[in-house]
């Protein structure tokens, strides 16, 4: 018996407690994305222009923008605690499952990578590429947290982790998730080339994404909006396909969340760009909705499961020999 086995016998963790830690991680990993967007949109990205200290003179913040930036850094603490709990509880969980341990380890690595990338982002003066990477890495950690919650819930309910469904529905959901990922990626490009550089509140000159020259922002908005429209149409089509296929609530609920989310995000996007000249509050709302939408997309992918195997034809039975006639 290994030391870990002895620890598991002495301090066993129930699936219920492990599930609570998974849900806490999901909520906190989602909230830190939304709070990070608030830092950028208030122009406080360089409120603390050093890392891990706030400045050369102090570890703690000294002004308003520094308080906002430093406050977002402090949120990393409960996020890290939740990630560590997911890993430790997975190791001590009874019954033990190796996949839970790998996901918990991935969350811990994700928190560490986010802290390092956040420091690089500050030290490079909010380089647009590192800012985009910071957000996309957050989306990757949300994939892990949603996957953990899904697996824990299915295990507790005694249901298969990957339900088998109609091939058309499974592939339709997969295409929807890939398309949604492309929309999110282009959205980071819109923000990286737009007017909110993240450090204007502290008077810092922050470079913007300029891959299309001076028209980069307008071009990114146009491409993002058109792809998002296509994504919305596909989302509604997949929703109707799922309903026609008799999908249960475990798939219909996240797909409904996706459809509602893309509608709300589309309305906000139209208002912020075409009607209200890109106000910060609406952009923050847009990021929050997109983050929740991404949660729904990942949940939909997991609920879609895998392609059901084709029904095997019954083997042909040899004809019975004729019964001889009675004499």
N, C-alpha and C positions, 0 to 999 in steps of 0.2 A: 504493500500500500504506500503510495507516494505521500509527500507532505501535503500536497493540495487535497488529496482524498481525505486525509485526517482533518484538515481545516474544514472541508465540506461537511464532514460528519459532526464536527463540533459547532460550527456556525452555519447551518444550512439556510439558504435563502429560498423562500417560496416563490413559485411562478407569479403570484399576485404582487409581491413586493418588487420583483424584477420588472413586471409590467408597469408598475407605478413609476419606476425610474426611467423606463423607456418613454412613457408619455411626458414626463418632466423634461427629458432631453429634447423631445420633439418641439414642445412649446418654447423652451429657452433658445434652441437653435433657430427657430423661426423669429422670435422677438429680437434677437441680436442683429439679424439682417435688417429688420425694420428700423431699429435704433441707429444702426450704421448709416442708413439712408438719411436719417435726421441730422447726423453730424455733417454729412456732405452738403445737404440743402440749406443748412444754417451758415455755411461758409466756415465751419469750424474744423475742417480737416487738418489744418496745421496750427490749431490752437495750442497743441503741444507739439512743438517742432522737433523734439528729440524723442528717442526711444531707447530703452524702456522708461527713462526719466521723462518728465514733462518738458523740462528745459535744462539749459546748462546750469542754472542757478538753483533749481528746485525739482524735487521729485513730484510734488503736488502742484495742482493748477493755481494760477494767480489772477485770472480774469475770466470773463464770461465765456468766451469761446473756448478757452482752455478747460473750463469746467465741463462743457458739453463733450469735448473730445475725450477728456479723462474719464468722464462718467461712462462713456461707451466702452472704454478699456476695462473699467471695473466690472461691467456686465460679463466680461469674459470669465470672471471668477465663478459665478454660479453655473455658467455653461460648462466650464472645466470640471466642476464638482459633479454635475450630472453625467458627463461623459465617463469620469472615473467610476462613478457608482454603477453605470451600465456595465463596465468591464469587470469590476470586482464582483458584482452580483451575478454576472454570467459565470464567473469562475466558481462561485459558491452555490450556484443554483442546483436544486435537486428537483427533478432529474437534470443532469448536466447535458448541455448541447454545445458542441464545438462551434457551430455557426454563430451562436450568440456571442461567444468569446471573440471571434474574429470581427464581428460588427462593433462590439464595444471597443476593441483595440483600434479599429478604424476611426471611431469618434475621437478617441484621445489623440491620435496622430493628427486628425483634422483640426482639433483645437490648437495644437502646437504649430501646425503649418499656418493656420490663420494668424496666429500671433506673430510669427516670423514674417509672413507676407505683409501684415499690417505695418510692422516696423519698417520693412523695405519701402512700402508705399510712402510713409512719412519721410524717411531719409532721402528718398528720390524726389521729394517735392510734389507728391501726388501725381506721379507719372500715370497717364491715362491707361496704359497697358496693364500696369500693376493694379490699378483700381478696378479694371474690368476683371482681372484674374481673382481679385479679392472677393468680388460678388459671385463669380462662377464657382469658386471653391465653396462658398456658403451653400450654393445650390447642390453641390455634390454631398456635403454633409447632411443636408436635408434628405437626400435620397437614402442615406444610411439610417437616419432616425425613423423615417417612415417605414423602411423595410424592417427595422427592429420591432416597431409597434405592431406591424402586420403579422410578423412571425410569432410574436409572443401571444397575440390575441388568438390566432388560429390554433396554436398549440394548446392554449387553455380551453378552447372550445372543442378540441378534439376533431377539428376540421382539416382537410388537406391543405397544405401550404400553397400548392399550385393547382387550383381547380382546372378541370378539363372543359374546354368550351369549343364552340364551332370555329373552324379555322378562319373563316372570313372575319368574325368578330375579334379574334385574338390578333390577327395581323392588322386590322383596322385600328385597334387601340395602340398597337406598337407604332404604326405610322403617325398617329395623332401625337404620341409622346415625342417622337423625333422632330416633328414639325413644331411642337411647342418649345422644344429645346432650342431650335433655330431662332424662334421668335424672341426667346429670352436672351440669347446671345446677341442678336441685333439690337435689342433694347439697351444692353450695356454699352454698345457702340454709340447709340443716340445720346445717352447720358455723358459718355466720355468726350463727345464732340460738342455738347450743348453749352449753354451759358453758365451753368452751375459747376464751376471747376472744383469747388470744395474748399478753397482757401481764401475766397474773396473777402470773407468777414474779417480776416486778419491782415488784409492788404498784401497778400502774397501773389506773385505773378505765377500762375500755374498754366502749363502748356496744355493744349487741347489736342484731341485726335484729329488729324488733318490728312487722312489717306486720300481724300478726294479734293484736296485743296481748300479754298475758301468756302466751297459749297458742301463741305463734308456733312455738316449738321443737317441741312435740308435734304441731302441725298439719303442720309441714314434714316431720317424720319419717314421719307417716302417709301423706302424699301421695307422698313419695319412695319409701317402701317398696312402696306399691301399684303405682306406675308401674314400679318396678324388677322387680316380679313379672311384670307384663305383658311387660316387655322380655325377661325370661328365657324366657318361654313362646314369644315370637316368635323369639328366637334359636335355640331348639331346632327350631322349625318350619322356619326358613330352612335350618338345617343339613341336615335330612332332605330338603328340596326340592333343595338343591344336590347331595346324594348321589344322589337319584333322577334328577337331570338329567345325571348323569355329569360333574360339575365335577371338574377336576383338582386336584392337590395345591396349586397356587398359590392356590386359593380355599378348599379344604377346611381347610387348616392354620390360616389366620387365623380362620375361622368356628369351628373347634374351640377355638382360644384364647379366643374370645369366650364360648363356652358354658361352658368351664371357669372362666373369670374371673368370670362373673356368678354361677356357683354358689358359688365361694369367697367372693366379696363378699357374697352373700346370707347365708351362714353366719356370716361375721364380723359383719355388720350385726345379725343376730338376737342373737348373743351380746353384742355391745357395748351394745345398748339394752335387751333384755328379760331378760338373764341376769346381766350383770356390771356394771351401772350405769355404762356409758359410760367405760371406762378408756382412758387416752391411748394406750397401746401398741397396743390393737386398732384405734383410730381411725387411727393412723399406718399400720398394716397395711392397713386399708380403703382409704386414699388410694393406697398403693402399688399395690394390686391394680387399683383403678379406673384408674390411670394406664397400667398395662400393658394393661388391657382397652380403653382408648381407642386405644392403638397398634394393637391387633388389629382394632378397628372400622374405622379409617382404611385399614388394609391390605386388609380385606375389600372396602371400597368400591372401591379401585383395582383389585383383582383381579376384581371383578364386571364391570368394563369397561362396555361399552355394548350397547344392544339390537341384536341381529343383524337385518339388513334382511330383510323378508319375501321369501320365494322368489318370483321372478317366473314366471308361467305361460309355458310354451313357446308361441311363436306357432303358430297353426294353419296347417298347410300346405295349399295348394290341392290338390284331388284331381287326380291325373294324368289326362290325357286318355285315353279308351279307345283301345286299339290296334285299328286296322281289321283285320277278318278277311281272311285270305288268300283270293284269288280261286280 
